[in-house]
Amino acid sequence: MSVSYLPREGSAYEQLIDNFQELYQRFRDESGFIYMVYRTSVHLGEKQ
């Protein structure tokens, strides 16, 4: 909630919190953790 583009109050804020709660309930494990798995690509080049 520390970024400037997120709503800090009002109905948009309430909807955001509700959505986060729904996601948490849907994806948490037995211990209450959510794991985010992602893949990244790294491209290396040589300076000539």
N, CA, C, O and CB atoms as a CASP TS submission, in Angstrom:
PFRMAT TS
TARGET T0000
AUTHOR 0000-0000-0000
METHOD Language model
MODEL 1
PARENT N/A
ATOM      1  N   MET     1       0.822  -1.198   0.000  1.00  0.00           N
ATOM      2  CA  MET     1       0.000   0.000   0.000  1.00  0.00           C
ATOM      3  C   MET     1       0.866   1.262   0.000  1.00  0.00           C
ATOM      4  O   MET     1       0.348   2.360   0.204  1.00  0.00           O
ATOM      5  CB  MET     1      -0.935  -0.002   1.209  1.00  0.00           C
ATOM      6  N   SER     2       2.156   1.125  -0.222  1.00  0.00           N
ATOM      7  CA  SER     2       3.020   2.285  -0.149  1.00  0.00           C
ATOM      8  C   SER     2       3.240   2.975  -1.500  1.00  0.00           C
ATOM      9  O   SER     2       3.934   3.989  -1.565  1.00  0.00           O
ATOM     10  CB  SER     2       4.336   1.882   0.424  1.00  0.00           C
ATOM     11  N   VAL     3       2.665   2.447  -2.562  1.00  0.00           N
ATOM     12  CA  VAL     3       2.842   3.084  -3.862  1.00  0.00           C
ATOM     13  C   VAL     3       1.732   4.101  -4.110  1.00  0.00           C
ATOM     14  O   VAL     3       0.611   3.938  -3.629  1.00  0.00           O
ATOM     15  CB  VAL     3       2.865   2.029  -4.983  1.00  0.00           C
ATOM     16  N   SER     4       2.046   5.128  -4.847  1.00  0.00           N
ATOM     17  CA  SER     4       1.126   6.253  -5.001  1.00  0.00           C
ATOM     18  C   SER     4      -0.088   5.953  -5.872  1.00  0.00           C
ATOM     19  O   SER     4      -1.095   6.654  -5.772  1.00  0.00           O
ATOM     20  CB  SER     4       1.856   7.413  -5.574  1.00  0.00           C
ATOM     21  N   TYR     5      -0.021   4.934  -6.720  1.00  0.00           N
ATOM     22  CA  TYR     5      -1.132   4.688  -7.635  1.00  0.00           C
ATOM     23  C   TYR     5      -2.225   3.799  -7.050  1.00  0.00           C
ATOM     24  O   TYR     5      -3.227   3.555  -7.722  1.00  0.00           O
ATOM     25  CB  TYR     5      -0.614   4.068  -8.891  1.00  0.00           C
ATOM     26  N   LEU     6      -2.067   3.303  -5.812  1.00  0.00           N
ATOM     27  CA  LEU     6      -3.122   2.521  -5.179  1.00  0.00           C
ATOM     28  C   LEU     6      -4.052   3.434  -4.397  1.00  0.00           C
ATOM     29  O   LEU     6      -3.607   4.394  -3.768  1.00  0.00           O
ATOM     30  CB  LEU     6      -2.525   1.446  -4.256  1.00  0.00           C
ATOM     31  N   PRO     7      -5.332   3.136  -4.437  1.00  0.00           N
ATOM     32  CA  PRO     7      -6.270   3.966  -3.664  1.00  0.00           C
ATOM     33  C   PRO     7      -6.033   3.772  -2.171  1.00  0.00           C
ATOM     34  O   PRO     7      -5.742   2.661  -1.727  1.00  0.00           O
ATOM     35  CB  PRO     7      -7.740   3.619  -4.023  1.00  0.00           C
ATOM     36  N   ARG     8      -6.156   4.840  -1.398  1.00  0.00           N
ATOM     37  CA  ARG     8      -5.906   4.787   0.039  1.00  0.00           C
ATOM     38  C   ARG     8      -7.184   4.846   0.866  1.00  0.00           C
ATOM     39  O   ARG     8      -7.150   4.660   2.083  1.00  0.00           O
ATOM     40  CB  ARG     8      -4.999   5.916   0.439  1.00  0.00           C
ATOM     41  N   GLU     9      -8.301   5.102   0.211  1.00  0.00           N
ATOM     42  CA  GLU     9      -9.576   5.153   0.924  1.00  0.00           C
ATOM     43  C   GLU     9     -10.715   5.047  -0.078  1.00  0.00           C
ATOM     44  O   GLU     9     -10.493   5.106  -1.287  1.00  0.00           O
ATOM     45  CB  GLU     9      -9.699   6.457   1.757  1.00  0.00           C
ATOM     46  N   GLY    10     -11.909   4.895   0.415  1.00  0.00           N
ATOM     47  CA  GLY    10     -13.083   4.871  -0.446  1.00  0.00           C
ATOM     48  C   GLY    10     -13.425   3.492  -0.963  1.00  0.00           C
ATOM     49  O   GLY    10     -12.841   2.492  -0.547  1.00  0.00           O
ATOM     50  N   SER    11     -14.373   3.451  -1.869  1.00  0.00           N
ATOM     51  CA  SER    11     -14.865   2.169  -2.381  1.00  0.00           C
ATOM     52  C   SER    11     -13.817   1.415  -3.191  1.00  0.00           C
ATOM     53  O   SER    11     -13.788   0.185  -3.163  1.00  0.00           O
ATOM     54  CB  SER    11     -16.091   2.393  -3.232  1.00  0.00           C
ATOM     55  N   ALA    12     -12.953   2.132  -3.914  1.00  0.00           N
ATOM     56  CA  ALA    12     -11.890   1.464  -4.678  1.00  0.00           C
ATOM     57  C   ALA    12     -10.910   0.778  -3.734  1.00  0.00           C
ATOM     58  O   ALA    12     -10.433  -0.321  -4.020  1.00  0.00           O
ATOM     59  CB  ALA    12     -11.144   2.476  -5.578  1.00  0.00           C
ATOM     60  N   TYR    13     -10.609   1.424  -2.609  1.00  0.00           N
ATOM     61  CA  TYR    13      -9.731   0.830  -1.598  1.00  0.00           C
ATOM     62  C   TYR    13     -10.382  -0.420  -1.006  1.00  0.00           C
ATOM     63  O   TYR    13      -9.728  -1.455  -0.872  1.00  0.00           O
ATOM     64  CB  TYR    13      -9.414   1.855  -0.478  1.00  0.00           C
ATOM     65  N   GLU    14     -11.649  -0.332  -0.657  1.00  0.00           N
ATOM     66  CA  GLU    14     -12.356  -1.469  -0.080  1.00  0.00           C
ATOM     67  C   GLU    14     -12.392  -2.642  -1.056  1.00  0.00           C
ATOM     68  O   GLU    14     -12.203  -3.788  -0.649  1.00  0.00           O
ATOM     69  CB  GLU    14     -13.779  -1.067   0.317  1.00  0.00           C
ATOM     70  N   GLN    15     -12.629  -2.373  -2.323  1.00  0.00           N
ATOM     71  CA  GLN    15     -12.650  -3.427  -3.338  1.00  0.00           C
ATOM     72  C   GLN    15     -11.276  -4.067  -3.480  1.00  0.00           C
ATOM     73  O   GLN    15     -11.170  -5.286  -3.619  1.00  0.00           O
ATOM     74  CB  GLN    15     -13.112  -2.864  -4.690  1.00  0.00           C
ATOM     75  N   LEU    16     -10.233  -3.263  -3.445  1.00  0.00           N
ATOM     76  CA  LEU    16      -8.867  -3.774  -3.544  1.00  0.00           C
ATOM     77  C   LEU    16      -8.563  -4.719  -2.386  1.00  0.00           C
ATOM     78  O   LEU    16      -8.026  -5.806  -2.597  1.00  0.00           O
ATOM     79  CB  LEU    16      -7.855  -2.613  -3.565  1.00  0.00           C
ATOM     80  N   ILE    17      -8.902  -4.314  -1.174  1.00  0.00           N
ATOM     81  CA  ILE    17      -8.663  -5.151   0.000  1.00  0.00           C
ATOM     82  C   ILE    17      -9.470  -6.443  -0.092  1.00  0.00           C
ATOM     83  O   ILE    17      -8.953  -7.517   0.216  1.00  0.00           O
ATOM     84  CB  ILE    17      -9.019  -4.388   1.290  1.00  0.00           C
ATOM     85  N   ASP    18     -10.720  -6.351  -0.508  1.00  0.00           N
ATOM     86  CA  ASP    18     -11.548  -7.549  -0.678  1.00  0.00           C
ATOM     87  C   ASP    18     -10.926  -8.509  -1.694  1.00  0.00           C
ATOM     88  O   ASP    18     -10.897  -9.721  -1.479  1.00  0.00           O
ATOM     89  CB  ASP    18     -12.969  -7.157  -1.123  1.00  0.00           C
ATOM     90  N   ASN    19     -10.432  -7.955  -2.799  1.00  0.00           N
ATOM     91  CA  ASN    19      -9.796  -8.789  -3.824  1.00  0.00           C
ATOM     92  C   ASN    19      -8.538  -9.463  -3.291  1.00  0.00           C
ATOM     93  O   ASN    19      -8.301 -10.638  -3.571  1.00  0.00           O
ATOM     94  CB  ASN    19      -9.452  -7.948  -5.056  1.00  0.00           C
ATOM     95  N   PHE    20      -7.731  -8.735  -2.525  1.00  0.00           N
ATOM     96  CA  PHE    20      -6.529  -9.326  -1.936  1.00  0.00           C
ATOM     97  C   PHE    20      -6.886 -10.439  -0.953  1.00  0.00           C
ATOM     98  O   PHE    20      -6.228 -11.479  -0.924  1.00  0.00           O
ATOM     99  CB  PHE    20      -5.697  -8.250  -1.231  1.00  0.00           C
ATOM    100  N   GLN    21      -7.912 -10.225  -0.160  1.00  0.00           N
ATOM    101  CA  GLN    21      -8.347 -11.253   0.793  1.00  0.00           C
ATOM    102  C   GLN    21      -8.819 -12.509   0.061  1.00  0.00           C
ATOM    103  O   GLN    21      -8.524 -13.629   0.480  1.00  0.00           O
ATOM    104  CB  GLN    21      -9.476 -10.709   1.694  1.00  0.00           C
ATOM    105  N   GLU    22      -9.548 -12.314  -1.027  1.00  0.00           N
ATOM    106  CA  GLU    22     -10.026 -13.445  -1.823  1.00  0.00           C
ATOM    107  C   GLU    22      -8.862 -14.228  -2.420  1.00  0.00           C
ATOM    108  O   GLU    22      -8.854 -15.458  -2.387  1.00  0.00           O
ATOM    109  CB  GLU    22     -10.956 -12.958  -2.936  1.00  0.00           C
ATOM    110  N   LEU    23      -7.884 -13.514  -2.963  1.00  0.00           N
ATOM    111  CA  LEU    23      -6.706 -14.177  -3.521  1.00  0.00           C
ATOM    112  C   LEU    23      -5.937 -14.941  -2.451  1.00  0.00           C
ATOM    113  O   LEU    23      -5.486 -16.063  -2.680  1.00  0.00           O
ATOM    114  CB  LEU    23      -5.790 -13.157  -4.189  1.00  0.00           C
ATOM    115  N   TYR    24      -5.793 -14.326  -1.282  1.00  0.00           N
ATOM    116  CA  TYR    24      -5.090 -14.983  -0.190  1.00  0.00           C
ATOM    117  C   TYR    24      -5.809 -16.270   0.203  1.00  0.00           C
ATOM    118  O   TYR    24      -5.165 -17.311   0.338  1.00  0.00           O
ATOM    119  CB  TYR    24      -4.971 -14.042   1.022  1.00  0.00           C
ATOM    120  N   GLN    25      -7.103 -16.225   0.385  1.00  0.00           N
ATOM    121  CA  GLN    25      -7.854 -17.415   0.768  1.00  0.00           C
ATOM    122  C   GLN    25      -7.785 -18.502  -0.304  1.00  0.00           C
ATOM    123  O   GLN    25      -7.793 -19.695   0.003  1.00  0.00           O
ATOM    124  CB  GLN    25      -9.305 -17.048   1.042  1.00  0.00           C
ATOM    125  N   ARG    26      -7.720 -18.085  -1.528  1.00  0.00           N
ATOM    126  CA  ARG    26      -7.720 -19.040  -2.638  1.00  0.00           C
ATOM    127  C   ARG    26      -6.386 -19.750  -2.807  1.00  0.00           C
ATOM    128  O   ARG    26      -6.356 -20.936  -3.135  1.00  0.00           O
ATOM    129  CB  ARG    26      -8.076 -18.335  -3.920  1.00  0.00           C
ATOM    130  N   PHE    27      -5.280 -19.040  -2.588  1.00  0.00           N
ATOM    131  CA  PHE    27      -3.969 -19.593  -2.929  1.00  0.00           C
ATOM    132  C   PHE    27      -3.061 -19.912  -1.748  1.00  0.00           C
ATOM    133  O   PHE    27      -1.956 -20.410  -1.962  1.00  0.00           O
ATOM    134  CB  PHE    27      -3.271 -18.652  -3.810  1.00  0.00           C
ATOM    135  N   ARG    28      -3.472 -19.651  -0.524  1.00  0.00           N
ATOM    136  CA  ARG    28      -2.591 -19.923   0.618  1.00  0.00           C
ATOM    137  C   ARG    28      -2.486 -21.422   0.861  1.00  0.00           C
ATOM    138  O   ARG    28      -3.385 -22.191   0.522  1.00  0.00           O
ATOM    139  CB  ARG    28      -3.107 -19.213   1.888  1.00  0.00           C
ATOM    140  N   ASP    29      -1.361 -21.820   1.459  1.00  0.00           N
ATOM    141  CA  ASP    29      -1.221 -23.225   1.815  1.00  0.00           C
ATOM    142  C   ASP    29      -1.693 -23.444   3.249  1.00  0.00           C
ATOM    143  O   ASP    29      -2.252 -22.537   3.865  1.00  0.00           O
ATOM    144  CB  ASP    29       0.243 -23.689   1.646  1.00  0.00           C
ATOM    145  N   GLU    30      -1.471 -24.639   3.778  1.00  0.00           N
ATOM    146  CA  GLU    30      -1.941 -24.975   5.119  1.00  0.00           C
ATOM    147  C   GLU    30      -1.330 -24.083   6.199  1.00  0.00           C
ATOM    148  O   GLU    30      -1.931 -23.873   7.252  1.00  0.00           O
ATOM    149  CB  GLU    30      -1.631 -26.422   5.420  1.00  0.00           C
ATOM    150  N   SER    31      -0.133 -23.563   5.932  1.00  0.00           N
ATOM    151  CA  SER    31       0.565 -22.713   6.903  1.00  0.00           C
ATOM    152  C   SER    31       0.232 -21.233   6.731  1.00  0.00           C
ATOM    153  O   SER    31       0.686 -20.403   7.519  1.00  0.00           O
ATOM    154  CB  SER    31       2.066 -22.912   6.779  1.00  0.00           C
ATOM    155  N   GLY    32      -0.552 -20.896   5.717  1.00  0.00           N
ATOM    156  CA  GLY    32      -0.912 -19.512   5.480  1.00  0.00           C
ATOM    157  C   GLY    32       0.033 -18.770   4.552  1.00  0.00           C
ATOM    158  O   GLY    32      -0.046 -17.548   4.434  1.00  0.00           O
ATOM    159  N   PHE    33       0.924 -19.497   3.892  1.00  0.00           N
ATOM    160  CA  PHE    33       1.875 -18.876   2.977  1.00  0.00           C
ATOM    161  C   PHE    33       1.379 -18.956   1.542  1.00  0.00           C
ATOM    162  O   PHE    33       0.670 -19.889   1.165  1.00  0.00           O
ATOM    163  CB  PHE    33       3.245 -19.539   3.097  1.00  0.00           C
ATOM    164  N   ILE    34       1.760 -17.970   0.754  1.00  0.00           N
ATOM    165  CA  ILE    34       1.519 -17.977  -0.684  1.00  0.00           C
ATOM    166  C   ILE    34       2.874 -17.943  -1.371  1.00  0.00           C
ATOM    167  O   ILE    34       3.720 -17.105  -1.057  1.00  0.00           O
ATOM    168  CB  ILE    34       0.618 -16.768  -1.129  1.00  0.00           C
ATOM    169  N   TYR    35       3.069 -18.844  -2.295  1.00  0.00           N
ATOM    170  CA  TYR    35       4.327 -18.907  -3.026  1.00  0.00           C
ATOM    171  C   TYR    35       4.111 -18.414  -4.442  1.00  0.00           C
ATOM    172  O   TYR    35       3.178 -18.832  -5.127  1.00  0.00           O
ATOM    173  CB  TYR    35       4.897 -20.338  -3.028  1.00  0.00           C
ATOM    174  N   MET    36       4.973 -17.534  -4.863  1.00  0.00           N
ATOM    175  CA  MET    36       4.899 -16.999  -6.219  1.00  0.00           C
ATOM    176  C   MET    36       6.072 -17.570  -7.008  1.00  0.00           C
ATOM    177  O   MET    36       7.233 -17.289  -6.713  1.00  0.00           O
ATOM    178  CB  MET    36       4.922 -15.426  -6.223  1.00  0.00           C
ATOM    179  N   VAL    37       5.750 -18.371  -8.008  1.00  0.00           N
ATOM    180  CA  VAL    37       6.764 -18.974  -8.856  1.00  0.00           C
ATOM    181  C   VAL    37       6.790 -18.192 -10.161  1.00  0.00           C
ATOM    182  O   VAL    37       5.747 -17.939 -10.764  1.00  0.00           O
ATOM    183  CB  VAL    37       6.480 -20.498  -9.104  1.00  0.00           C
ATOM    184  N   TYR    38       7.966 -17.817 -10.584  1.00  0.00           N
ATOM    185  CA  TYR    38       8.066 -17.078 -11.837  1.00  0.00           C
ATOM    186  C   TYR    38       9.327 -17.492 -12.571  1.00  0.00           C
ATOM    187  O   TYR    38      10.245 -18.072 -11.990  1.00  0.00           O
ATOM    188  CB  TYR    38       8.060 -15.556 -11.584  1.00  0.00           C
ATOM    189  N   ARG    39       9.355 -17.191 -13.830  1.00  0.00           N
ATOM    190  CA  ARG    39      10.481 -17.508 -14.680  1.00  0.00           C
ATOM    191  C   ARG    39      11.004 -16.206 -15.272  1.00  0.00           C
ATOM    192  O   ARG    39      10.232 -15.319 -15.635  1.00  0.00           O
ATOM    193  CB  ARG    39      10.085 -18.522 -15.794  1.00  0.00           C
ATOM    194  N   THR    40      12.303 -16.110 -15.361  1.00  0.00           N
ATOM    195  CA  THR    40      12.895 -14.931 -15.971  1.00  0.00           C
ATOM    196  C   THR    40      13.944 -15.363 -16.980  1.00  0.00           C
ATOM    197  O   THR    40      14.525 -16.442 -16.863  1.00  0.00           O
ATOM    198  CB  THR    40      13.512 -14.002 -14.901  1.00  0.00           C
ATOM    199  N   SER    41      14.177 -14.536 -17.946  1.00  0.00           N
ATOM    200  CA  SER    41      15.212 -14.794 -18.948  1.00  0.00           C
ATOM    201  C   SER    41      16.284 -13.723 -18.832  1.00  0.00           C
ATOM    202  O   SER    41      15.993 -12.539 -18.668  1.00  0.00           O
ATOM    203  CB  SER    41      14.612 -14.824 -20.386  1.00  0.00           C
ATOM    204  N   VAL    42      17.522 -14.168 -18.921  1.00  0.00           N
ATOM    205  CA  VAL    42      18.651 -13.239 -18.885  1.00  0.00           C
ATOM    206  C   VAL    42      19.399 -13.389 -20.198  1.00  0.00           C
ATOM    207  O   VAL    42      19.749 -14.494 -20.612  1.00  0.00           O
ATOM    208  CB  VAL    42      19.596 -13.511 -17.651  1.00  0.00           C
ATOM    209  N   HIS    43      19.634 -12.263 -20.840  1.00  0.00           N
ATOM    210  CA  HIS    43      20.365 -12.261 -22.109  1.00  0.00           C
ATOM    211  C   HIS    43      21.674 -11.524 -21.884  1.00  0.00           C
ATOM    212  O   HIS    43      21.688 -10.376 -21.440  1.00  0.00           O
ATOM    213  CB  HIS    43      19.528 -11.594 -23.265  1.00  0.00           C
ATOM    214  N   LEU    44      22.756 -12.188 -22.190  1.00  0.00           N
ATOM    215  CA  LEU    44      24.078 -11.586 -22.029  1.00  0.00           C
ATOM    216  C   LEU    44      24.682 -11.297 -23.394  1.00  0.00           C
ATOM    217  O   LEU    44      24.468 -12.023 -24.364  1.00  0.00           O
ATOM    218  CB  LEU    44      25.008 -12.509 -21.209  1.00  0.00           C
ATOM    219  N   GLY    45      25.417 -10.248 -23.430  1.00  0.00           N
ATOM    220  CA  GLY    45      26.102  -9.892 -24.664  1.00  0.00           C
ATOM    221  C   GLY    45      27.512  -9.425 -24.348  1.00  0.00           C
ATOM    222  O   GLY    45      27.810  -9.041 -23.217  1.00  0.00           O
ATOM    223  N   GLU    46      28.351  -9.461 -25.326  1.00  0.00           N
ATOM    224  CA  GLU    46      29.730  -9.012 -25.150  1.00  0.00           C
ATOM    225  C   GLU    46      29.908  -7.663 -25.844  1.00  0.00           C
ATOM    226  O   GLU    46      29.421  -7.447 -26.953  1.00  0.00           O
ATOM    227  CB  GLU    46      30.737 -10.061 -25.713  1.00  0.00           C
ATOM    228  N   LYS    47      30.604  -6.779 -25.177  1.00  0.00           N
ATOM    229  CA  LYS    47      30.930  -5.482 -25.772  1.00  0.00           C
ATOM    230  C   LYS    47      32.086  -5.688 -26.743  1.00  0.00           C
ATOM    231  O   LYS    47      33.093  -6.311 -26.406  1.00  0.00           O
ATOM    232  CB  LYS    47      31.296  -4.418 -24.673  1.00  0.00           C
ATOM    233  N   GLN    48      31.928  -5.161 -27.944  1.00  0.00           N
ATOM    234  CA  GLN    48      32.977  -5.332 -28.945  1.00  0.00           C
ATOM    235  C   GLN    48      33.841  -4.118 -29.065  1.00  0.00           C
ATOM    236  O   GLN    48      34.774  -4.101 -29.868  1.00  0.00           O
ATOM    237  CB  GLN    48      32.384  -5.655 -30.277  1.00  0.00           C
TER
END
